[in-house]
Structures are given as C-alpha cells and as structure tokens.
Amino acid sequence: MNDIKISVVMPIYNCEDYLDDSITSVLNQKYDNWELIIINDGSTDNSEKIIKKYLEKDKRIILINQKNSGPSVARNEGIKVASGEYIVFLDGDDWLDQNLFKYINKVAKTKKVDAFVGTFNTKLETKDAYPLQSEVINKKYVNNKTCEEVLHYFYRLRLVLTVWRFVVRKEVFDKNKVLFKPDIVHEDEEFMPILLTKCNSFHLVPFPFYNYRIRSNSITTSKTLYNFECYIVAAQSLLNYSKTEENEEKKLFLMRYAYNDLYMAHWGVKTFSKPIKKIKRRKAVKMDNRNKNSVKLLGIKKWKEILLFLEAVEVVKQH
C-alpha cells in the first residue's frame, strides 16, 4: 500500500507570536507526504506576512485568506479543500509532535482506521485559566473495538472532545457531511460528539502528539456570558441530533455530552458572571448544577433555554 497523504487544517487569527512554532512543527515531521492548509481568518497583525515567508520555501503549504468569520467557518473551508486521506487539526498557537505523521502512516497502511485519538501536553501561559490536563487512555478499550464500545469508554473517562486530539479519515467528513457550526465558540463541544458517532474504528496514538498552549486573551480562556451561551447552543444541537440517531448507545453518548455542555453553561454563568453573582447574593440562591429550580430562581430570561435540555438530563439519570 502506498504512503498516505495527511492534510493539516490550521485556522489562525492574530497568531504572529506563535506561528513559527506551529508551522515549524509540521515542517519538522519525520514524514513528507502532507499538506498544510492555513486559513487566515482576517488577521490584523503580521500573521499573513509570516505565513508568506514559509509559502516561498515549501509548496506543500496553502494559504487561504477570508474575512473574519470565526474558527468554525475557517475549519470548514479547510475540510472542503483538503486532499489527504486523513485530516489533522492544528491551532495557530499550538504545535505537533514530530513523529505524528509517521505513526499515522504506519498504522493506516496496515488497517483501516476512521479516527486516531491521542493525549496531549499543556503549556500554561496565564494564571487566569484552568490548567487542562490530558486523561490517561488505555489502548485495550480503543484499538479494535466497536464504535459503541469506544464511545462508552470515552464517556466513562469524561474525555474532553477537543478536535485537535483526533486525526480523522477524510472520507468520514465527506460521507456524512459533518461540519462545524458557524457563529459559536467552543464549537468542538457540538462537532466532535456527532463526528465520533460516524467513526467505525479507532486507534490510540501511544504518545502525546499535541502540544496545547493556554494563553490569555484566547477564546478558550475568555469568561463571558456569550462563551457560556455557546455551550447551550451546542447542547441544544446535540439533543436535537440525538433524536435522529437510531443506535441507542450512540444516542446516549450524544445525550450525555449535551448534558455536559449544559453543566458547563450553568457552572460558568454562576462562577464568572458578575451580574449573576449579584443575583445569587440578593436572592440567596443555593446553586445546584443538576437542579432545574436553580435555573428558574436565577430569573434571567436569556437562560431559560437551559430548560429545553432537561430531557437530556432525565435520560442521563435513567442510565
């Protein structure tokens, strides 16, 4: 079997301080059959200038410029133009282990794998964020298991379903028309549970292949009502999608992660929102993330959408 081609999809927005690390981590791969698709999402700093420096040196690098539309639209554009058998997602401020592509090719040449999953390293550059740590994943519950078995294991682990910890066969995207939801942040929360239900085979990369940089002023460290409202949008989408899923284990997986998003929205609002902290003190509300009455007592019309997801909560309780 011939060597496979790997497409790297990298959306960037004002990443001038980190682009060299990200691009170099692709150039330094111990495997040559790849393309790097950089989608410049309307950057206003020197990001485009830095990218063009690399374009002149390596024809495998592709630059797409678009008006600022968010990472979801940027990633969707990258998926559309990718020509490789597998897609790797890389953010403009992170970097990859140099052995990743070589390992993917080695395994993919011997068996069909729809999705590779891996662990990651974290570099914390701000004190204002939660220091996300990678879970320990056991290959005996992933390799050569059915989709249902793997999804059940992922939920037991409470696996964080970030898009960059998975390497997915391009055919899965094309066949199932799975794309990122535009106009929201935390888009992984909605996208990845759905995508994983479409994967029939999984394989664990036996080393941490992704290096995740947690910095201030990034989307993931922003603590705004809009950020947590996007968790609600993701939960609603997963709940609606679960109603179309006939496989009971996959349906439960989607419902469980919808509940996780609901939990994050509720926790985030009460933890980081100053107005809600005031309401909490004024009404002496005893917050309970799993109690719908606490949502009602907040008295904020904007968050009444949370009540739509009580169906997901009840289904999870029954299991």
N, C-alpha and C positions, 0 to 999 in steps of 0.2 A: 504494500500500500504506500502511495506517495505521501510525502510530508504534507500536513495540513496547513492552511493559512489562517492566521489569527488576526482579527480586527480589534483594535483598541479604540473605544469611543471615549473621547475626553472633552466634556463641556468646560469652558472656562469663562470666568468673569472677573476682571481685575486681579489677576494672579501673578503679577510681574515679579514678586519676591520669591515665588515658589516654582515657576515654570521650568527653570533649568533642572531642578531635581526631578520633576515629573517626566519631562521629555527624555532626559538622560537615562532614567531607569528603563525606558523602552529601548533606547539605542544600545544599552549595555546588555540586553538579553543574550543568553547563550544559545540563541536560535534566531534564524534570519528571515523566515517566511512570515512576515507580518506587515500590517499597515496601521498607521496611527492617524486617526481621523479627529482633528481638533476643531471643535465648533466654538468659535468666538462669539459669545452671547452679548455683543455690543459693549465690549470693554472700553473704558475711557482712560486707561493707563497705558503703559508701554507693552502690554501683553502681545499685541499683534506684531510689533516691531521685533520682539524676542522670537516669536514663532517663525517669522520670515527668515531670520538668521539660520534656523535649522532647515527650513524648506530648501534653501540653496544648497545644502550639504547632502540631503537624503530625499530621494524621490518617493520613498515609502510614506512620507508624511504628507497629509492632505489637510488643507485649511479651508474651512467654511465659515464665512462671516455672515452673521444675521443680526437684525435689530434685537435689542434686549427683550427676550421673551420668556426667560426662566430656564432652569436646567431640564425640565421635562421636555419642552419643545426642542431643546438642543440635543438631548439624547435620542429623541425620536428621529431627528434628522440624521444622526449618526447611524442608527439602526437601519434606516432606509438605504443609505449609500454603502453600507458595509458589504464587502465581497468575500470575507473569510468564512470558514466553516464554524468558527467559534467567535463569540464577542466577549471581550474583556472591558469592563467599565473602570475608568480611572478619573478621579477628580484632579483638577489643576493644581491642587496644593498637596497632593499625596504622591507616593511612589511605590513601585513594584519590586519584588524580589527578582534578581536577575535570572533565576532558574525556572521561573514560572512557565514560560512558553515551551521550553524544552521538555518539561514534565508533561504538560498538556498534550503535546505531540506524541510523546512516548506512549501514553495510555490510550489516546484516541486512535492510534494505529492498530491497537490490539483488540479493542472492544468499543461498542457504541455507547457513548455517554452523553446524555442530554444536558446534564448540569454538573460541573465541578463545584465543590464548596470548600472553603478554607478558613483558617483562623487568621488573625491579624495582630500587628504590633501597633501601639499607640504612642504618639509623641504629643504630650500635653504642653501647650504654649500659652495657656491662660489659666488663671485660678477661678474664672467665672463659669466653668463648665464641669459637668460630671465626667470623671475620668473613665470613659468607656473601656472595659476590658473584654478581651476575647474569651469565649467559652472554650472548654476542652471538649473536642468532638471525637468520639470513638468510631473508628472506621468500620467496626463489625456491625454497626447499626446503620451504615450508609452504603457501603460498597455491596453491589449485587443484591440489594434489597428492592422490594416493590416501592412504587411511589407512595402508597398508603403507609407502609411501614416507616419510610423516611420522614414523611410529614408528621406522623405521630411522634417520632423521636425528636424532631426539631421543636415541636411544641413542648414536649417534656423538658427539653433543655431551656425553654424560653429563649430560643435562638433569635438574636437580633437579625432581622432580614434586610441587611443593607445590600444594595445592588452590587457594590464593588467586591463583596466576598464570594460572589458566584461568577463562574465562567460558563456561559450557556451557548448551546448549539444554535446557530443562526436559523436553522430550519424550524425550531420551536417558535421563534418570533413570527416567521413568515407564514407558517401553517395556521397559527392560532390568532394572528392579528392582534397581539398583545402590545400595547403601547403605554407610555407614561401619561398620566392625567395632567393636562396643562393647568397653569394658573394656581398651583398649590406648592407649598414646601412640604418636606417630609414625604415626598412622592413615593419613596421606597415602601412606605407603610401600606400603600394601596396596591402598588405594582407587583411587588415580589410575591405575596401570597398567591395571587392569581397566576403569575407566571409559573410558580413551582408546581401547581396542580396540573400543569400541562407537560411536565417532565416525567418521563417513564423510567429513567435510570440516572443514578447519582454516583459520584465518586469523590472521595475526600483527598484533597491535596495534603500530603503529610508534613507540610511545613507552613509557617505563617507567610503567605505570599504578598500580603498587602500591608502597607505602612500608612496609617491613618493619622493625619495631623489635626489636632483640635486647637483652634486658634480663636482669638476674639474677633468679633465683627463678622463671623461667618453665619450662614443660615442656620446651622445646627446648634449654635450657641446663642442665638437670638431668643430672647424671652419676651415675646409679645403675644397679645391676645390672638392676633392673626395666625401666628405659628401654631397655637393650640387649637384654633378653629379648624385648621387644616387636618388635624387628627380626626375631627368629627366628620369632615368630608370624606376622608379615607375610610372611616368606619362605615359610613352610610353606603359607600360604593361596594365595600366587601360584603356587607349584609345583603344588598340587592343582588350582587353577583352569586352569592351562595344559594339564592332561591332558584337559580337556573342550573345548579350543579346536582346531578343525579347520584353521584357517588357519595355515600354517607360519610366516609372518612374525610374526603376532600371538603365536603360541605362543612363538617365540624371544624376542620382546620381553618377555613375562611371565617367562620363564626368566632372562633377563639381569638384570631388576630384582630377581628373587628372589635371584640371586647377589649383587647389590649390597647387599641387606639382610643377607645372610649375612656379607659382608665387614665391614659396619658393626658388626654384633654382635661379631664376633671382634676387630676392632680396638678397639672400645670397652671390651670386657672387659679386654683386656691393658693398655690405656692408663690407664683410670680406676679400676679396682678394686684397692684396697689388698690384699685377700686374695690376688688372683691375682698381683699383683706379688711377693708373698712367695713364692708357689709357684714363680713363674718363677725367682726367685733361688735358691731351695732346690734345685730340680731342674736348674738351668742349662739351661732350655728355650730353644732358639733359635726364636723365634716366626716363623712364616711364614703370612700370612693366607690363602694359597692351598693350604696343605698340611694334609690331614686329620690327619696324625700329630701336628701341634702341638696339635690339639684333644684328641686322646687323651692326650697327655702332661700336659695340664693336670690331669687326674684329678678333674674336678668333674662329678659326676653330673648336676647341673642343666643342664649344657651339652651333654649327649650328644645332645640334639635336633639340634644342628648337623649331625650325621652324616646326618640324613634328607635334607639338601639337597645331598649330594654328587652326586645325579643332576643337579641344576641346574648344578652346577659342570662336570660332564663334558659336558653339552650345549653350554654356552658355549664350552668348549675346542675342541669339534669345529667351531665356526663362527669 
